[in-house]
Amino acid sequence: MKYKNIIFGSIFIFLTLLAIGISNSFYFSKLILYGFCCLLLMIYICVFGYKKSLIIYGLNSLILLLSFHLSPTSLVYILLFGPYAFFKYFIEEKSFKLRDETLIKLSYFNLSLLLLYKPMNELLLNKSDVNLFVLSIILYNLVFIGIDYLLTCSLTYIERFAKDKLK
């Protein structure tokens, strides 16, 4: 790897760890900070490609596991938002119809949510025994659609900004 890749990678790792560490302190900003971490990884994918981004994601995951162990904070990033950056970038690169793209993303999210239902409730609702399973799934899907839209807008803006600066 070149020095530029290593420097940018370490900055992205630091920002991700900082955002996830802050999300432990502030309850209302958790999803925004996870979305920010996902956006950082998507930017790294755009700039340096999949292979180098997998290394950064792996290092992020390892450091999160060493820092936060198997807490809901680390699990939600490692199993949902980290892989989602790769998944989203791949799906949007293939340029499906918007309806198909949304269905694929929601399918991914709901499968992940089934695996992470208990950590998501502990992380977001601060409750370990939520009896409103269907309502919380609907709420998570609505929030996910909002985060996905914000990620798409942010990434589109960043790509446009980068193209304008490189001309």
Secondary structure, DSSP 8 states (H G I E B T S, - for coil): --HHHHHHHHHHHHHHHHHHHHHHH-STTHHHHHHHHHHHHHHHHHHH-HHHHHHHHHHHHHHHHHHHTT-HHHHHIIIIIHHHHHHHHHHHHTT--HHHHHHHHHHHHHHHHHHTHHHHIIIIIS-S--S-HHHHHHHHHHHHHHHHHHHHHHHHHHHHHHHHHH-
